[in-house]
Amino acid sequence: MYKHLQKLYSEQYPDKLPQTVYRGQCMANLEFNSVKDNVGRLMSINTFFSTTVDFDVAEMFSGCGTDPDPNILSVLFEIEIGIIHSTIKRPFASISALSKFPEESEIVFSVGSIFCIEYVQDERTIKEKGYWYVKLKLIEDDNDISELRNELENEYCEESDLCSLGQALTTMGDYERAERFYHMLLEYIHEDNQ
């Protein structure tokens, strides 16, 4: 799917790519708190991430506070894409032409996409919509990604070595990158023993 997204991205760049997309979803309190408590920090997505250019579609998917379980929250994400380049490490693209539901205007982001959490606002009483509003910004700059790596090391690692970073990525469920780091570690150990 990654290669297909990469192809679609190159076909859609730059004129057919949106500047703002939305995502609505229901989240467990604990999961949402990790977003709410990390405003100003970066977060990495460990799955393909479906969004839409249609605010109303995202609002519908948020559930608008209709879940009877008090531990489930409705969340609406606004994602600013900002400046995009002709080549990108973690592509995103419209899949509307391939979708069974083209009216949803779906944009899919690659596994490992990184976003800055700009702000979180409780709009359950302001607009009587029943959801939390989260503003994210897509990050593609290597300097910002280095910042995320440093945050992971500080949060999960006592030592900043590849093994500890691999453990942190495994804890986060980012198995693909964890495996890559473990392979790097094995190559490093192999070179040292020759």
ROSE-4610 file (N, C-alpha, C; in Angstrom, 1 decimal, always signed):
// ROSE-4610
residu = [M/M/M/Y/Y/Y/K/K/K/H/H/H/L/L/L/Q/Q/Q/K/K/K/L/L/L/Y/Y/Y/S/S/S/E/E/E/Q/Q/Q/Y/Y/Y/P/P/P/D/D/D/K/K/K/L/L/L/P/P/P/Q/Q/Q/T/T/T/V/V/V/Y/Y/Y/R/R/R/G/G/G/Q/Q/Q/C/C/C/M/M/M/A/A/A/N/N/N/L/L/L/E/E/E/F/F/F/N/N/N/S/S/S/V/V/V/K/K/K/D/D/D/N/N/N/V/V/V/G/G/G/R/R/R/L/L/L/M/M/M/S/S/S/I/I/I/N/N/N/T/T/T/F/F/F/F/F/F/S/S/S/T/T/T/T/T/T/V/V/V/D/D/D/F/F/F/D/D/D/V/V/V/A/A/A/E/E/E/M/M/M/F/F/F/S/S/S/G/G/G/C/C/C/G/G/G/T/T/T/D/D/D/P/P/P/D/D/D/P/P/P/N/N/N/I/I/I/L/L/L/S/S/S/V/V/V/L/L/L/F/F/F/E/E/E/I/I/I/E/E/E/I/I/I/G/G/G/I/I/I/I/I/I/H/H/H/S/S/S/T/T/T/I/I/I/K/K/K/R/R/R/P/P/P/F/F/F/A/A/A/S/S/S/I/I/I/S/S/S/A/A/A/L/L/L/S/S/S/K/K/K/F/F/F/P/P/P/E/E/E/E/E/E/S/S/S/E/E/E/I/I/I/V/V/V/F/F/F/S/S/S/V/V/V/G/G/G/S/S/S/I/I/I/F/F/F/C/C/C/I/I/I/E/E/E/Y/Y/Y/V/V/V/Q/Q/Q/D/D/D/E/E/E/R/R/R/T/T/T/I/I/I/K/K/K/E/E/E/K/K/K/G/G/G/Y/Y/Y/W/W/W/Y/Y/Y/V/V/V/K/K/K/L/L/L/K/K/K/L/L/L/I/I/I/E/E/E/D/D/D/D/D/D/N/N/N/D/D/D/I/I/I/S/S/S/E/E/E/L/L/L/R/R/R/N/N/N/E/E/E/L/L/L/E/E/E/N/N/N/E/E/E/Y/Y/Y/C/C/C/E/E/E/E/E/E/S/S/S/D/D/D/L/L/L/C/C/C/S/S/S/L/L/L/G/G/G/Q/Q/Q/A/A/A/L/L/L/T/T/T/T/T/T/M/M/M/G/G/G/D/D/D/Y/Y/Y/E/E/E/R/R/R/A/A/A/E/E/E/R/R/R/F/F/F/Y/Y/Y/H/H/H/M/M/M/L/L/L/L/L/L/E/E/E/Y/Y/Y/I/I/I/H/H/H/E/E/E/D/D/D/N/N/N/Q/Q/Q]
num = [1/1/1/2/2/2/3/3/3/4/4/4/5/5/5/6/6/6/7/7/7/8/8/8/9/9/9/10/10/10/11/11/11/12/12/12/13/13/13/14/14/14/15/15/15/16/16/16/17/17/17/18/18/18/19/19/19/20/20/20/21/21/21/22/22/22/23/23/23/24/24/24/25/25/25/26/26/26/27/27/27/28/28/28/29/29/29/30/30/30/31/31/31/32/32/32/33/33/33/34/34/34/35/35/35/36/36/36/37/37/37/38/38/38/39/39/39/40/40/40/41/41/41/42/42/42/43/43/43/44/44/44/45/45/45/46/46/46/47/47/47/48/48/48/49/49/49/50/50/50/51/51/51/52/52/52/53/53/53/54/54/54/55/55/55/56/56/56/57/57/57/58/58/58/59/59/59/60/60/60/61/61/61/62/62/62/63/63/63/64/64/64/65/65/65/66/66/66/67/67/67/68/68/68/69/69/69/70/70/70/71/71/71/72/72/72/73/73/73/74/74/74/75/75/75/76/76/76/77/77/77/78/78/78/79/79/79/80/80/80/81/81/81/82/82/82/83/83/83/84/84/84/85/85/85/86/86/86/87/87/87/88/88/88/89/89/89/90/90/90/91/91/91/92/92/92/93/93/93/94/94/94/95/95/95/96/96/96/97/97/97/98/98/98/99/99/99/100/100/100/101/101/101/102/102/102/103/103/103/104/104/104/105/105/105/106/106/106/107/107/107/108/108/108/109/109/109/110/110/110/111/111/111/112/112/112/113/113/113/114/114/114/115/115/115/116/116/116/117/117/117/118/118/118/119/119/119/120/120/120/121/121/121/122/122/122/123/123/123/124/124/124/125/125/125/126/126/126/127/127/127/128/128/128/129/129/129/130/130/130/131/131/131/132/132/132/133/133/133/134/134/134/135/135/135/136/136/136/137/137/137/138/138/138/139/139/139/140/140/140/141/141/141/142/142/142/143/143/143/144/144/144/145/145/145/146/146/146/147/147/147/148/148/148/149/149/149/150/150/150/151/151/151/152/152/152/153/153/153/154/154/154/155/155/155/156/156/156/157/157/157/158/158/158/159/159/159/160/160/160/161/161/161/162/162/162/163/163/163/164/164/164/165/165/165/166/166/166/167/167/167/168/168/168/169/169/169/170/170/170/171/171/171/172/172/172/173/173/173/174/174/174/175/175/175/176/176/176/177/177/177/178/178/178/179/179/179/180/180/180/181/181/181/182/182/182/183/183/183/184/184/184/185/185/185/186/186/186/187/187/187/188/188/188/189/189/189/190/190/190/191/191/191/192/192/192/193/193/193/194/194/194]
x = [+0.8/+0.0/+0.9/+2.0/+2.9/+3.3/+3.8/+4.2/+3.1/+1.9/+0.7/+0.4/+0.5/+0.4/+1.4/+2.7/+3.8/+3.5/+2.9/+2.6/+1.5/+0.4/-0.7/-0.2/+0.6/+1.2/+1.9/+2.7/+3.5/+2.5/+1.4/+0.4/-0.4/-0.6/-1.5/-0.7/+0.6/+1.4/+1.5/+1.4/+1.0/-0.5/-1.1/-2.4/-3.6/-3.5/-4.6/-4.5/-3.5/-3.4/-4.0/-4.8/-5.4/-4.4/-4.7/-3.9/-4.4/-5.7/-6.3/-7.2/-7.1/-7.9/-8.5/-9.4/-10.1/-10.2/-10.3/-10.5/-11.4/-12.4/-13.3/-13.2/-13.1/-13.0/-13.4/-13.8/-14.1/-12.8/-12.4/-11.2/-11.5/-10.8/-10.8/-10.2/-10.7/-10.1/-8.6/-8.1/-6.6/-5.9/-6.3/-5.7/-5.8/-6.9/-7.1/-6.2/-6.1/-5.3/-3.8/-3.3/-2.0/-1.8/-2.9/-2.9/-3.0/-4.0/-4.3/-3.1/-2.4/-1.3/+0.0/+0.0/+1.2/+1.2/+0.4/+0.3/+1.7/+2.0/+3.3/+4.4/+4.0/+5.0/+4.6/+5.4/+5.2/+4.6/+3.8/+3.3/+3.4/+3.7/+3.9/+2.7/+2.2/+1.0/+1.6/+1.1/+1.7/+0.8/-0.1/-1.0/-1.3/-1.9/-2.3/-3.4/-3.5/-4.3/-5.3/-6.6/-7.6/-8.2/-8.2/-8.8/-9.7/-10.3/-11.2/-11.0/-11.3/-11.3/-12.7/-13.6/-15.0/-15.2/-15.3/-15.5/-16.7/-17.8/-19.1/-18.9/-18.1/-17.9/-17.1/-16.0/-15.2/-16.1/-16.9/-17.8/-18.7/-19.2/-20.1/-19.3/-18.0/-17.2/-16.8/-16.8/-16.4/-17.5/-18.7/-19.7/-20.5/-19.9/-20.6/-21.1/-20.4/-20.7/-21.9/-22.2/-23.4/-23.1/-21.8/-21.5/-22.0/-22.7/-23.2/-22.2/-21.0/-19.9/-19.2/-19.2/-18.5/-17.0/-16.4/-15.0/-14.6/-15.6/-15.3/-15.6/-14.6/-14.8/-14.9/-15.6/-15.7/-14.6/-13.8/-12.7/-12.7/-12.5/-12.4/-11.0/-10.2/-8.9/-9.0/-8.3/-8.1/-6.6/-6.2/-4.8/-4.3/-3.4/-2.8/-1.6/-1.7/-0.6/+0.5/+0.3/+1.3/+2.1/+3.4/+4.2/+4.5/+4.4/+4.7/+5.7/+6.5/+7.5/+7.2/+7.9/+7.6/+8.0/+8.9/+9.2/+9.0/+8.5/+8.2/+8.4/+8.9/+9.3/+8.1/+7.1/+5.8/+4.7/+4.4/+3.4/+2.0/+1.1/-0.3/-0.9/-2.2/-2.8/-4.3/-5.1/-6.5/-6.7/-7.6/-7.9/-9.4/-10.0/-11.4/-11.7/-10.8/-11.1/-11.1/-10.5/-10.4/-11.4/-12.1/-12.9/-14.3/-14.9/-16.3/-17.2/-16.6/-17.4/-16.7/-16.7/-15.9/-16.4/-17.7/-18.2/-17.6/-16.8/-16.1/-14.8/-14.4/-13.2/-12.0/-11.7/-10.7/-9.3/-8.5/-7.0/-6.4/-5.4/-4.8/-3.3/-2.9/-1.5/-0.8/+0.5/+1.4/+1.6/+1.9/+2.4/+3.6/+3.7/+4.9/+4.8/+3.6/+3.4/+3.6/+4.1/+4.4/+3.7/+3.0/+2.3/+2.7/+2.6/+2.8/+1.4/+1.2/-0.1/-0.1/-0.8/-0.8/-1.7/-2.9/-3.8/-4.9/-5.5/-6.7/-7.7/-9.0/-10.0/-11.3/-11.9/-13.1/-14.3/-14.9/-16.0/-17.4/-17.4/-18.6/-19.7/-19.3/-20.3/-20.4/-19.3/-19.2/-20.2/-20.1/-20.9/-22.0/-22.0/-23.0/-22.9/-21.7/-21.4/-21.1/-20.5/-20.2/-18.8/-17.9/-16.6/-15.4/-14.3/-13.0/-12.5/-11.8/-11.3/-9.8/-9.0/-7.6/-7.0/-6.1/-5.4/-4.0/-3.7/-2.4/-1.8/-0.5/+0.3/+1.2/+1.1/+2.0/+3.4/+4.3/+5.7/+6.5/+7.3/+8.1/+9.6/+9.9/+11.2/+12.1/+13.3/+14.2/+14.6/+14.7/+15.0/+13.9/+12.7/+11.6/+11.5/+11.9/+11.9/+13.0/+14.1/+15.2/+14.7/+13.9/+13.3/+12.5/+11.7/+10.8/+11.7/+12.8/+13.7/+14.3/+14.7/+15.2/+14.2/+12.9/+11.8/+11.6/+11.6/+11.5/+12.6/+13.8/+15.0/+14.8/+14.4/+14.3/+13.2/+12.1/+10.9/+11.1/+11.7/+11.7/+13.0/+14.1/+15.4/+16.3/+16.9/+17.9/+19.2/+19.5/+20.7/+20.2/+20.9/+20.4/+21.2/+20.9/+21.5/+20.4/+20.8/+19.9/+18.9/+19.5/+18.7/+17.5/+17.8/+16.8/+15.8/+16.3/+15.3/+14.4/+15.0/+14.2/+13.1/+13.5/+12.5/+11.4/+11.8/+10.8/+9.8/+10.3/+9.5/+8.6/+9.1/+8.3/+7.2/+7.5/+6.5/+5.4/+5.7/+4.7/+4.0/+4.4/+3.7/+4.2/+5.4/+6.0/+7.0/+6.5/+7.3/+8.2/+7.8/+8.6/+9.9/+9.8/+11.0/+11.8/+11.2/+11.9/+12.8/+12.2/+12.9/+14.1/+13.9/+15.0/+16.1/+15.8/+16.8/+17.6/+16.8/+17.5/+18.5/+18.1/+19.0/+20.2/+20.1/+21.2/+22.2/+21.6/+22.3/+23.1/+22.5/+23.2/+24.3/+24.1/+25.2/+26.4/+26.0/+27.1/+27.9/+27.2/+27.9/+28.7/+28.2/+28.9/+30.2/+30.1/+31.3/+32.4/+31.9/+32.8/+33.6/+32.9/+33.5/+34.4/+34.6/+35.4/+36.9]
y = [-1.2/+0.0/+1.3/+1.2/+2.3/+2.8/+1.8/+2.1/+2.7/+2.2/+2.7/+4.2/+4.4/+5.8/+6.7/+6.2/+7.0/+7.4/+6.4/+6.7/+7.7/+7.5/+8.5/+9.9/+9.9/+11.2/+11.9/+11.2/+11.9/+12.3/+11.5/+11.9/+13.1/+13.3/+14.3/+15.6/+15.5/+16.7/+17.7/+19.0/+19.6/+20.1/+20.1/+20.7/+20.0/+18.7/+17.9/+17.5/+18.0/+17.7/+18.8/+18.5/+19.5/+20.1/+21.3/+21.9/+21.6/+21.2/+20.9/+19.7/+18.8/+17.6/+17.4/+16.5/+16.3/+14.8/+14.4/+13.1/+13.1/+12.3/+12.1/+10.7/+10.6/+9.2/+9.2/+8.1/+7.9/+7.3/+7.9/+7.4/+7.1/+6.2/+5.9/+7.1/+7.3/+8.4/+8.4/+7.2/+7.1/+7.4/+6.9/+7.3/+8.8/+9.3/+10.8/+11.6/+11.2/+12.0/+12.0/+11.0/+11.1/+12.1/+12.4/+13.5/+14.8/+14.9/+16.2/+16.6/+15.7/+16.0/+16.3/+16.3/+16.5/+17.6/+18.6/+19.8/+20.4/+20.7/+21.2/+20.2/+18.9/+17.8/+17.1/+16.2/+15.4/+14.1/+13.6/+12.2/+11.5/+10.2/+9.4/+8.4/+8.2/+7.3/+6.0/+4.9/+3.6/+2.7/+3.4/+2.7/+3.6/+3.1/+4.0/+4.8/+6.1/+7.1/+7.7/+7.4/+7.9/+9.2/+10.2/+11.5/+11.9/+13.1/+13.5/+15.0/+15.5/+17.0/+17.6/+16.7/+17.2/+17.2/+18.4/+18.6/+17.8/+17.9/+17.2/+15.7/+15.1/+13.6/+13.3/+14.1/+13.9/+14.0/+15.0/+15.3/+14.0/+13.5/+12.3/+11.1/+10.9/+9.8/+10.0/+11.3/+11.6/+11.0/+10.8/+10.3/+11.4/+12.6/+13.8/+13.5/+12.8/+12.6/+11.6/+10.8/+9.9/+8.6/+8.3/+7.0/+7.0/+6.0/+6.0/+5.7/+5.2/+4.8/+6.1/+6.5/+7.8/+7.7/+6.5/+6.4/+6.5/+6.8/+7.0/+8.4/+9.1/+10.5/+10.6/+11.6/+12.0/+13.0/+12.8/+13.7/+14.0/+15.3/+15.7/+16.4/+15.9/+16.4/+17.3/+18.4/+19.2/+19.1/+18.8/+18.5/+19.5/+20.4/+21.3/+20.6/+20.6/+19.9/+20.9/+22.1/+23.1/+22.9/+23.2/+23.1/+21.6/+21.3/+19.9/+19.9/+18.9/+18.8/+17.7/+17.7/+16.8/+15.4/+15.2/+13.9/+14.0/+12.9/+12.9/+11.5/+11.4/+10.1/+9.3/+10.0/+9.4/+10.0/+9.4/+10.0/+9.9/+10.8/+10.8/+11.1/+10.6/+10.9/+10.7/+11.2/+11.0/+9.6/+8.8/+7.5/+7.5/+8.7/+8.8/+8.0/+8.1/+7.4/+5.9/+5.4/+3.9/+3.4/+4.3/+4.0/+3.6/+2.7/+2.4/+3.5/+4.5/+5.7/+6.9/+7.3/+8.4/+9.7/+9.8/+11.0/+11.3/+10.4/+10.7/+11.5/+11.6/+12.4/+12.0/+10.8/+10.2/+10.5/+11.0/+11.1/+10.2/+9.4/+8.4/+8.8/+8.8/+9.1/+7.8/+7.7/+6.5/+6.2/+5.0/+4.5/+5.4/+5.8/+6.6/+8.1/+8.5/+10.0/+10.7/+11.8/+12.6/+13.9/+14.2/+15.4/+16.1/+17.5/+18.3/+18.5/+18.3/+18.6/+20.1/+20.9/+22.3/+22.8/+22.3/+22.6/+21.6/+21.6/+20.7/+21.6/+21.5/+22.4/+21.6/+21.8/+21.1/+21.9/+21.3/+22.0/+21.3/+20.5/+19.8/+20.8/+21.8/+22.8/+24.0/+24.4/+25.6/+25.6/+24.5/+24.3/+23.3/+22.7/+21.7/+20.5/+20.3/+19.2/+17.9/+18.0/+16.8/+16.2/+17.0/+16.5/+17.4/+16.8/+17.5/+17.8/+19.0/+19.5/+19.5/+18.8/+18.7/+19.3/+20.2/+20.8/+20.1/+19.5/+18.9/+19.5/+19.5/+19.9/+18.8/+18.5/+17.5/+17.9/+17.0/+17.3/+16.4/+17.0/+16.3/+16.7/+17.7/+18.2/+17.3/+16.9/+16.0/+16.6/+17.9/+18.5/+18.2/+18.3/+18.0/+16.5/+15.6/+14.2/+13.8/+14.5/+14.3/+14.7/+15.7/+16.2/+15.0/+14.4/+13.2/+12.1/+11.8/+10.8/+11.1/+12.4/+12.8/+12.7/+13.0/+12.9/+11.4/+10.5/+9.1/+8.6/+9.0/+8.6/+9.1/+10.3/+10.9/+10.2/+9.9/+9.3/+7.8/+7.1/+5.6/+5.0/+5.8/+5.1/+5.7/+4.9/+5.3/+5.7/+4.9/+5.2/+5.5/+6.3/+6.6/+5.8/+4.5/+3.6/+3.0/+2.3/+1.7/+0.7/-0.1/-1.1/-0.4/+0.6/+1.3/+2.0/+2.6/+3.2/+2.1/+1.0/-0.1/-0.6/-0.6/-1.0/+0.1/+1.4/+2.4/+2.3/+2.1/+1.9/+0.7/-0.4/-1.6/-1.3/-0.6/-0.2/+0.6/+1.5/+2.3/+1.6/+0.3/-0.4/-0.1/+0.6/+0.9/-0.2/-1.4/-2.6/-2.5/-1.9/-1.8/-1.0/+0.2/+1.0/+0.3/-0.4/-1.1/-2.1/-2.9/-3.9/-3.3/-2.2/-1.5/-1.2/-0.6/-0.2/-1.5/-2.6/-3.8/-4.3/-4.3/-4.7/-3.8/-2.5/-1.6/-2.0/-2.3/-2.7/-4.0/-5.0/-6.2/-6.0/-5.1/-4.8/-4.1/-3.3/-2.5/-3.5/-4.4/-5.4/-6.3/-6.7/-7.6/-6.9/-5.6/-4.9/-4.8/-4.6/-4.4/-5.7/-6.9/-8.2/-8.7/-8.0/-8.5/-8.0]
z = [+0.0/+0.0/+0.0/+0.7/+0.7/-0.7/-1.5/-2.9/-3.7/-3.5/-4.2/-3.8/-2.5/-2.0/-2.6/-2.7/-3.2/-4.7/-5.4/-6.9/-7.0/-6.1/-6.2/-5.8/-4.8/-4.3/-5.5/-6.2/-7.3/-8.4/-8.6/-9.7/-9.2/-7.9/-7.4/-7.1/-6.9/-6.5/-7.6/-7.4/-6.2/-6.2/-7.5/-7.6/-7.0/-6.9/-6.4/-5.0/-4.3/-2.8/-2.0/-1.0/-0.1/+0.8/+1.4/+2.4/+3.8/+3.9/+5.2/+5.1/+6.0/+6.0/+7.4/+7.6/+8.9/+9.1/+10.4/+10.8/+12.0/+12.0/+13.2/+13.7/+15.0/+15.5/+17.0/+17.5/+18.9/+19.5/+20.7/+21.4/+22.8/+23.3/+24.8/+25.5/+26.7/+27.5/+27.6/+27.9/+28.1/+26.9/+25.7/+24.4/+24.1/+24.4/+24.1/+25.0/+26.3/+27.2/+26.8/+26.1/+25.6/+24.5/+23.8/+22.8/+23.6/+24.4/+25.2/+26.0/+26.6/+27.5/+26.8/+25.5/+24.7/+23.7/+24.0/+23.1/+22.9/+21.6/+21.3/+21.0/+21.2/+20.9/+19.7/+19.3/+18.0/+18.4/+17.4/+17.6/+16.2/+16.3/+15.1/+15.0/+13.8/+13.6/+13.2/+13.9/+13.6/+12.8/+12.0/+11.0/+9.9/+8.8/+7.8/+8.4/+8.0/+8.7/+7.7/+7.9/+6.9/+7.4/+6.4/+6.7/+5.5/+5.6/+4.5/+4.4/+3.2/+3.0/+3.4/+3.7/+4.0/+5.5/+6.1/+7.5/+8.0/+7.3/+7.7/+7.8/+6.9/+6.9/+8.2/+8.5/+9.7/+11.0/+11.0/+12.1/+12.3/+11.3/+11.4/+12.0/+11.5/+12.0/+13.5/+13.9/+15.3/+16.3/+15.8/+16.7/+17.4/+17.4/+18.0/+19.4/+20.2/+21.6/+21.8/+20.8/+20.9/+21.6/+21.9/+22.5/+23.9/+24.4/+25.7/+26.8/+26.4/+27.3/+27.6/+28.9/+29.3/+29.2/+28.9/+28.7/+27.3/+26.4/+25.0/+24.6/+24.0/+23.6/+22.1/+21.7/+20.2/+20.0/+19.0/+18.7/+17.2/+16.9/+15.5/+15.3/+14.4/+14.1/+12.9/+13.0/+11.8/+11.6/+10.3/+10.0/+8.9/+9.3/+8.4/+7.7/+6.4/+5.6/+5.4/+5.1/+4.9/+3.6/+3.7/+2.5/+2.2/+1.0/+0.6/-0.5/-0.7/-1.6/-2.7/-3.8/-4.9/-4.5/-3.6/-3.0/-1.5/-0.9/+0.5/+1.0/+2.2/+2.8/+3.2/+3.7/+4.2/+3.4/+2.2/+1.3/+1.8/+1.3/+1.5/+0.2/+0.0/-1.3/-1.2/-2.1/-2.2/-2.8/-2.2/-2.8/-3.2/-3.4/-3.7/-5.0/-6.0/-7.3/-7.1/-6.0/-5.8/-4.8/-4.1/-3.0/-3.4/-2.5/-2.7/-2.3/-1.5/-1.0/-1.5/-2.8/-3.2/-2.6/-2.2/-1.6/-0.3/+0.3/+1.6/+1.3/+0.1/-0.3/+0.6/+0.6/+1.6/+1.1/+2.1/+2.0/+3.0/+2.5/+3.4/+3.6/+4.9/+5.2/+5.5/+5.2/+5.4/+6.8/+7.1/+8.4/+8.7/+10.0/+10.4/+10.2/+9.6/+9.5/+10.8/+10.8/+12.0/+12.0/+13.2/+13.3/+14.6/+14.5/+15.8/+16.3/+17.6/+18.2/+18.6/+17.8/+18.0/+19.1/+19.2/+20.4/+20.4/+21.6/+21.9/+22.5/+22.0/+22.6/+22.8/+24.0/+24.3/+23.7/+22.7/+22.0/+22.4/+23.4/+23.7/+24.2/+24.8/+25.3/+24.4/+23.8/+23.0/+21.8/+21.1/+19.9/+20.0/+21.2/+21.5/+20.5/+20.0/+19.0/+19.7/+20.9/+21.6/+21.3/+20.8/+20.5/+21.0/+21.1/+21.3/+20.0/+19.8/+18.6/+18.7/+17.9/+18.0/+16.7/+16.8/+15.6/+15.5/+14.3/+14.1/+12.9/+12.8/+11.6/+11.1/+9.8/+9.3/+9.3/+9.8/+9.8/+8.8/+8.0/+7.1/+7.2/+8.0/+8.1/+9.0/+8.5/+9.2/+10.6/+10.7/+12.0/+13.1/+12.6/+13.6/+13.9/+12.9/+13.2/+14.2/+14.1/+15.0/+16.4/+16.5/+17.8/+18.3/+17.5/+18.0/+18.5/+17.8/+18.2/+19.6/+19.8/+21.1/+22.2/+21.8/+22.8/+23.2/+22.2/+22.5/+23.3/+23.0/+23.9/+25.3/+25.5/+26.8/+27.6/+26.9/+27.5/+27.9/+26.9/+27.1/+27.4/+27.2/+27.3/+28.4/+29.1/+30.1/+29.4/+28.4/+27.6/+26.2/+25.5/+24.1/+23.1/+23.1/+22.1/+21.3/+20.2/+19.3/+19.9/+20.9/+21.5/+22.3/+23.1/+23.8/+22.9/+21.8/+20.9/+20.3/+20.0/+19.4/+20.4/+21.7/+22.8/+22.9/+22.7/+22.8/+21.6/+20.4/+19.2/+19.4/+19.9/+20.2/+21.1/+22.2/+23.2/+22.6/+21.6/+20.9/+19.8/+19.6/+18.5/+17.1/+17.0/+15.7/+15.4/+15.1/+14.9/+13.7/+12.6/+11.4/+11.7/+12.3/+12.6/+13.7/+14.7/+15.7/+15.1/+14.1/+13.5/+12.7/+12.1/+11.3/+12.3/+13.4/+14.4/+14.9/+15.2/+15.7/+14.6/+13.3/+12.2/+12.2/+12.4/+12.4/+13.6/+14.7/+15.9/+15.6/+15.0/+14.7/+13.7/+12.7/+11.8/+12.5/+13.4/+14.2/+15.0/+15.7/+16.5/+15.7/+14.5/+13.6/+13.1/+12.8/+12.3/+13.4/+14.7/+15.8/+16.1/+15.8/+16.1/+15.0/+13.9/+12.8/+13.0]
